Amino acid sequence: MTEKTGFSLSMPVKAGSSFKPLPDWVAFDLCSAYPVEAGNLLLHNTRNGKRAMVRPEVYASLVHCHQFKTIRQHADSIIEANPGMAGQQADIEQVLQSMLDNGIMVSAKHTCERLKSGADPAVTRTDAPVVAIITWERPAALQRLLASIAANCDTEKLHRLYVIDDSGNAEKINENRALVEKHAAAVRTPLVYFGRDEQQALLADLVQRLPQHEDSIRFLADQRRWGDHWSAGLSRNLALLLSCGRRLVMMDDDSICDLYAPPQSRPNITFSDAPRNADFFASEAEWGAMHQPVNPDPINRHMQCLGLSLSDALKVLGQNHLKPAGLANSNALLASELGAESPVLVTECGSLGCPGTGKNTWLPYMAQGSLEQMLSSSTKTTNALNSRKVWSGRNQPHFAPRPNMSQITGFDNRQLLPPYKPVFRGEDRLFGNMLDFVFPTSVTLDYPWAAPHLPVPKRGWRNSDLSFTPVDAFPEFFYSQVLEYKSSCRSSSPAARLSVLAGWFRDLAASSPDMLSNMHRDARLRDDSELLQHLQGLLSEHDSAPVDWQNYLRNGIRQLNVDIDRVSREDFIVRGLPVNLGSEELIEFWKQFWAGFASALEAWPEIHQAAAELLSASE
């Protein structure tokens, strides 16, 4: 035990071996700690069964080594957090190496080798995918997208191309239907308009097959059930029903089928739940050099790895490009869920143009490297704060534990993917969390290319879009709670886990109004507080940043302080969607919604199967 800090070295270390930092990245593995005699702690690795005896101060340092880093980087972090350990770099590295040798830390190098060890050769997927365009009263955008599909995509390899129309305006409906008829000759696969009448016919067929589940079918996919509520999730459920048993590519109507390379392309493969990179432009002309004229077909690009196992996807992308440093932003928990057979259930791509967010308060969350690059240029910072000309994506092939969603997204709908929340925004985020719950070992592949996302008409940032004051959105707290509940589910099959998730929603529906109100308030205060600390940290770390950025952060800090004060008061009133409901009515609405969603999740396997049978019978 050293005199300076009491950092214990009294543990087995191979004698006579002078430590040298290894070119590996390591993390403290999934271990439980048990107090034993003489004040020691027994560490037991719950993943591999290894054990070690350590002093409490060693354990206190190990718990901060949860993220993959080199041993030297871990030692630097320990010293930074404990200045009294300065000068003990070699001792700390020796202890960490001992922990790695004893199986208490996990090696990124060994993890990479494990992920590459799948069956050989790589599996080839030859089934023709379904493509579904989600449109809503934007004929100009639909016209542009259909033209780009005809020009850039090998439509002969598609099974069907659906235009799912969520429009309510009769004039827009007629325009969209006419556009489908106009482009049918240029598309070498059946191009099908799927509007209100077609949707009702599908639902009627499903109800005829499953009359006991009529309420659930209409809950998930009947526009008449939800009236004027925002129903993008409902349209996505229709896309899932129209593609059961096949791979699916879903497109937003304001995207364009074309391809652009990232600003700084890299071959190395990465895995983490870290945010995307970003770059900012003043005009569309500035990204012209990023255009990829060879194979500008995003559908074909999505098919390269969609539905493969992780090891097969690595073969397609180049196994040698997965190196220990590729796990740098990951941790032992995420790595423990990965296996060579982990399925690639969703594929994504970057976007070029509108970032797809309602407000411009996402900037503090971008990848650290992108943030530093933006702040190094006053022009880039001005573009970020004022323009919707953004590249958001990955510089290299990137695997993640759950989808983030892109304007053109691939789904392996041969598997029992969960349905979407049918109404209100946030459907993509909840779907991603539910997918992670139902398929905890699955991965999402984010390709290192982007497709244009250019809304029609063009959008600009308003002053209100720069406000960090959270919108009143009861009950968004339940999105993240789905992931928090994930570790409590012991079931292994997707259908069983979906049933467990249904039970969780049913339990949520049975909660008291006071409990739900308190959960909403607690989540709001916690989110406000965490963001406040983040903005304060960014302001202090970048005191020489452009003035506009500093003012942006200061405004956010002021607004969050005001919101924390308001939400923490006794007279805080719960508000959310639907906006016309008072607090009591609002909470009751969502209790009924969760109960209906729970029933729909229970029925979903049968609905999914019935839809697959209907599709098979019609071909």
N, C-alpha and C positions, 0 to 999 in steps of 0.2 A: 504494500500500500504506500503510495507516494506521499511525502510530507505536504506537498502543495495543495493537493485536492482530495486525497483519499480515494482516487480512482483505482479500484482493485485490479491487480494483475494475477491474483491467486487462482488461476484456472489452468487446465492442461494446455500447454503450448509445446509444440515439437521442439525438443532441445537441439541446439546447434544450427538452427535454420535461421539465417538472417533474412528478415522480411523485405520483400521488394513488391511494390504496388503492382498488381496484376491489371492487364488491359481488359478488365471485366467490370461489369456493373452489378451491384449487389443490393439487396434490401433485406431488412429484418423480416423474417418469415412469419407465418401465422402461428404464434406461440401463446400459450397460457403460462402465467407465472404463479407459483405456489410457495408461500413462506415455509421454510423448513428450519432445522436447528442451526444454531450459531448465527442467526440473522441472515442466512443466505436465502436465495430464491432458486427454486427448481424451475427451469424453463422447459416446457414440453411442446415440441412442434406438433401441432394438431394435423398437419398435412403429411409429414413423413415419419412421425413417431420418434424422431431424434430428441435428445435431452441434454441439458447442460446445467451446471451449478454456477451461479454468479452472485456477486454482491449487488445490493439494491441500486448502488450508483451506476453500475454497468447497465443494468436493466433500464434505468432512467434515461441513459444515453441511447440505448438500442431502440426504444420506442420512437425516437425522433429520426430513425433511419428507415422509415417506412417506404420511402421513394427510392427507385433505382438510381444509384450514383456509383462512382468509383470509390474504392476504399479511401483513397486520399481525400476525395470530396466530402465523404462522410466525416472524416477526421477534422477537416477544416470547419465543417458546420458545427461539430461538437465543441470545438475550441471557440468559435464565434459566440456560441450560446453560453459558454463557460470560460470567460477570459482567464480564470485562474489556472486553466490547463495549458496555457501558452508554454511552449517548449517541450511538450509531451507528445508531439505529433507521432513519433516513431512508436511509442508505447501504445497509443490509442490504435494505430494501424495494426499493430501486432495482435491486440485483443480482437479487433474486428476480423482479422484474418483467421484467428482461432475459431471465432463464431461461425465463419463460413465453412471452415474445415469440419466443424462438428455438426453441420446441418442445421444450425439455428438461423443462418442467413441463406437466402436463395440467390443463385447465380443467374444472371441474365443470359450468359453464354450457354449454360445447360438448358435454360428455358427455350432458347432459340433452337437448339439441337433437338429438343423434344417436339417442338412444333413442326419441324421439317421431316419428322420420321414417319409420315403417313404412307399408305400403300402406294406402290408405283405400278404402272404409269399413272399420270394425271387423268382424271375422268373427263370425258368430253360431253358437254351438254348440247344436244342437237334439237331439242323441242322448240317449236316456233312460239315466241312470246306474244302475249296480248299487250296492246298499248291503249291506254285510256287517257284522254285529254279531259281535264276538268275545266269547264267554262261557265262564265256567269256574266251575261249581258255585256260582252265585249267583242262584238263581231270583228272589229278591226284587228284585235289581237289574235283571234282565232284564224282569220284570213292569213295573217303573217306566219303563224305557226304551221298551218297546213301546207303553205307554200314551201316552207323550209324543210318539212318532212319529205315532200315530193322531190325536192332538189337534192337533199343531202343523205337521205336514208334509203337503205335497201329494203323497201317495203315488201318485196316479194318473199322475204324471209319471215314476215309477220303472220300470225294466225288471224288476228282481227285488229282493227283500229276503231275504237269507240270514241265518240264525242259525247260526253255526259254533260247535259245542259241543265244547269241549276237556275236558269233565268226565270224570272216571274213576269217580265214585261213581254206582252204578246208580240210587239214589233221586233224586239231583239230575238225572240224565239224563232220567228219566221226568217230573220236574217241568218241566224246560225244554221237552221235547217237548209236554207238555200246554199250556204257555203259548203256544207257537206256534199250536197248534190253536185255542186260545181267542181269540187276537187276529186270526186270519186274516180273519174277517168284517169287522173294523173297518179293515183295511188294503186299499186299492184297487189292489193289485198282488200278484202271486204272493208269498206269504210261505212260505219254504222252510226247514224244519229240516234242518240238515246235520251229523249226528252221525257216530259211528264207522262205522256201516254205509254211510251215504251217501259218506263219505270213501273207504272201501275200494273202493266201486264206481267212483268217479272214477279212483282210482289204477289199478285193473284195466283200465279203458278206455285210459288213457294208456300203460300197459305193453303192452297189445295193439298199439297203434299204434307204439310205440317200444321194442321188447323189448331193443334194444341199450343203452338208457338206464334200465333198471329200477332199478339200484342208485342212480342219481342221483335218480330220481323218488321213491323211498322215502326217500332221505337227506333230501330237502327237505320231504316232506309226509306221511310215514307215522308215525303215533303209535306203532305197535308197534315201530318201529325204535329209538325213544328211551326207551321205558319211562316211568319216573316223573320224568324231567328236566323242568324248566320249559320249556314249548313254545309260548310266545306267538308266536314267529317262525314256527313251523310252521303255526299257524292263519292267520297273515297270508299265508303262501305259498298256502294254500288259497283265501283271498280273491282273491289275484292270479289264480290259475288259473280261478276262477269268473267272472272279469270281463274276460278277455283280449279286446281289441278295443273296450273301452268305458271310460268314465270310472267311477271307483270312489270311494265314500265309505266309509271304514272307521271303525267306532265301537267303543269299549270299552263293556262292558255297564254299568259304573258311571257313565256319563255320562247326561245328560238332554238331549233335543232342545228347547232353549229358548235365548233370546238375551238377553244383558246387554251394555250399553254399557260402554266403559272409564270409569274415574273422571274422566279429563280428556281428552275426545275432541278430536282435532285433524285438520284435513283434509289437511295436507301429507303427501306421500308420501316415504318414506325407503328407503334401500338400504344395508345393511351386514351384517356378521356379529356385530353387538353383541348382548348378552343382552337378554332381555325386561324390561319394567317389571314392578313388583309393588306390591301394596297389601295391607294386612292388617286383618282384622276379628276381633271377638270372637264374633260370632254371624252366622247366615245372614240374620237380620232386617236387619242393617246394610247389606246390598247390595240390598235391595228396590227402592230408588229407581233403580237402574241397569237395571231390567228394560225390555226393548223389546217392547211388545205388538204392534207392527206388523211383520208378516212374521217371526214367531219361528221360521222354518224354516231350520235350519242347512244342510240339504242343498241347498235352493234357493240360499242365499247362497254356498255353495261353488261352485256351477255358474257363477256370474257370470263368473269369470275362468279357471277350471280348463281347461287345454288351449289357451288363447290364446297368441299371441306377446306379448312384453313390450309392444310398442308398442300392440297392440290392448287389452291389459289396462289400459294407461295411459289409453286413450280411455274405457274403461268407468268408471274411477275418477276421471277428470278430469285431462287432461294438464297443465293449468295448476298443478296441485297438486304437480308434480315441479319443485322449484327447486334451485339449486346447494347450498343449505344442507342439502338432503335427503341428500347424500352425506357429511355431516360425519364420520361414524364409519367411513367406507370408506377405501380406498386405491387407488393406481393399478393394482395387480395385479388386484384384484377388478373394478374398472371396466373393465379391458382385456378381461375375459371376457364383458362385457355387450354385447348388440347389440339392435337393434330386433326381430329375429326370435328372440331368446332365448325358448325355450318355458317356459311356466308349467306345470311337471310335477307340482307338489305344492302344495296349498293347506292352510293351517292356521288355527286360531282359538285364542283364549285360553282359559284354564280358570278356573273360579270354584269354590273349595272346596279339595279336597286338591291340593297342588302336584304330586303324582305321583312324588315322590322317596322313596327308602327312608330317607334320613336328612335331618336339618334342617341340614346343613352347606353347603347351596347359597347361603345368604343373602349371603356375601361376594361372590358372583359376579353379583348382580343389577345392573341398570343404575345408574349413579352417581346419577342424579336420584332414583331410588326409594330408594336407600340413604340419601341425605341427608334425604329426606322422612320415612323411618322413624325415623332417629335424632333428628329434631327433636321427636318425640313419645314420651314414655315409655310411653304407652298402646299406640302402634303397635309399639314395640319389644317390649313384653311380649306382644302378640298374635303377632308374628313368631316369637318364641322358644318359645311355648307352644301355639299354636293352629294347626290345619290349615285355617283359614278364610282362604284366600289368593286374590287375583286375580293372575294371571300372564298377561301378554299385551302388546299394543301399543296405544298411544293413537291411532295413525294407520295407514293401509295401509303395510305394510312388506315390501319384497322382500329376500330373503337368498340367498346362494349355495347353501345346502343346507338341508334341513328339520331342525327341532328336534323335531318330532312333537307332536301334540296328541291329546286323547281322541277328537276327531272330525276326521278328516283326509281330504282329497281327493287322488286319484291319477289322472293321465292314463294309464291302462293300455292305451291304443291304441299307446303307445310301448313299446319293449323295456326296461321297468324291471327292475332287477336283483332277484333273489330275496332273501329274508331268511335270515339265520343261523337255523336251525330251533329250536335249543334254547339255554337259558341267557339271562340278562338282558343288556341292552345291544344287543338286536337293532335297536332304532330308531336308535341312534347309528351303528351300523355300516352300516345301510341308507342313512342320509343321506350318509355319507362315500362309499359305493360309488356312489350316484346321482350325486354330484358328480364322481366319477372317470369314470363312463360317459358322462355328459352335462355336460361342463365349462362349457358356456355356458348351461345351464338356470338357472332361478330358482325359488324357493319364495315364495309370497305368504302372508303372515301377516295375516289380516283383523283389523280393529280392533273385534272383538266377542268375547264369551266365552260358552261353554256350561258349565253346572254339571257339576262332577266330584265326586260325593259317594259314596264307597265305602260298601258295605253288607256287614257292619256298620260303623259309624263308627270311624274311626281317630284315635288321639291320639299325640302324641310321647312316647316313652319316654326315660329318661336315656341309654340307649345310642344313641339317635338323634342325640344332640348330640355324639357323639364324632367327632373328626377323624381318628382312627387309621384308615387305609385297611383295608378288608376284604381278606383274602387272595384275590385274584381273578386268578391266572395264567390266561390270558395277555392281559389287556385292552390291553396295549401295542400290539397289532397294529391296533386300531381307528384310532388316529391315524396309524399308518404308511401306511395306505391313501392318505391325503391327501398325505403326504410323497412318495409314489411317483408321484402324479398328474402332476407336471411332467415326469417322465421318459418318459411315454407320448406317442408321436408320432402314433399312429393317430387317425383322425378319426371313423369311423363307430362308433355305439354297440356293434354286434356285435363289431367288431375290438377296441375298448377293453375290452369284457367278456372277450374271449379273453386280452388282455394281463393283465388282473386275475387271471384264472384261473392264468396262468403265474406270477404273483407269489405266489399262495397255494401253488402247487406247489413253488416255491422255498423258501418258508417251511417247508413240510412236510419238505423235505430238509435243513434246518438241523440242526446237531449239538445234542444236549441242553445241552452247556456254553454254546453260543452263545445258545440260547433262554433259558437261565437268566440269563445276563449281560444280555440285552436286557430281561428282566423286571425285574431288579434296577436297571438303569440308569434305566428309565422310572419305577420307583417312587421312586427317590431324586430324580430330576429333578422329578417332580410334587410330592413332599413339600417340596423346597426352594423351588420357585416359590410354592406355597401358603403356606409359612412366611413368606417375604418379603412376600407380599400381606397376611397377617394382621398382621404387624409394622407395615407401612405404615398399615393401617387404624387400628391402636391408637394410633399416634403422631399421625395426622391428626385423630382425633376424641377428644381427651383429655377433652372435656367430655360425651361421650356417656353415656347411661344406664349405671349400674353393671352391670346384668345383661349388657349388650352387651360391656362391657369384660371381664367375667369369662368370657363365651363365647369371646372372642378369646384371652384368656390361657390358657384350657384348651386351645384348639386349638394354640397355640404350644407348650405343654408336651407335648402328645400327639405333635405332629409331630417335635419334637426327639427324643423317645423312639423313634419309629419310624425316624428317620434313623439313629440309633445301632444299632438292631437289624438293619435291612436291610443296613447297610454292614459288618457283622461277617462273618468268614470262615465261621462256622457257620450262616449264614442258610439256612433251609429253604424251598424253594418250595412254596407251598400255593395251592389254587384250587378250581375246580369241574371235575369232581365232587369233593366234599369227602372221600369215602372213599378216595381214591387217594393213595398216597405220591408223593414227588417224581418218581421215575423213571417210575412208571406214569402220573402226571398228564401229564408231558411227552409220553410216547408216545401217550397218548389224543389230545392235541391235534395231534400230527403226523399221526395218521391222520384226524382231523377235517378238517384243512386240505387233505389230499390228496382226501378225499371232496368237500369243498366246491369244490375246483378242478375236479374232474370234473363236478360239478353245474353250475357256471358255464359250462363248455364246452358242456354239453348244453342249457342253458336256452333258447337261441333256438328249438331244435326242440321242446322241451317247451311253450314258450309258444305256438308255432304250432299244435301238436297240440291243445292245450286250446281255442284259438280255433275250430278246426275242429269239435271235439266240441260246443261250445256252439252253433255255427251249425247243425249237423246236428240238434240237439235242439229247435230253435225252429220 
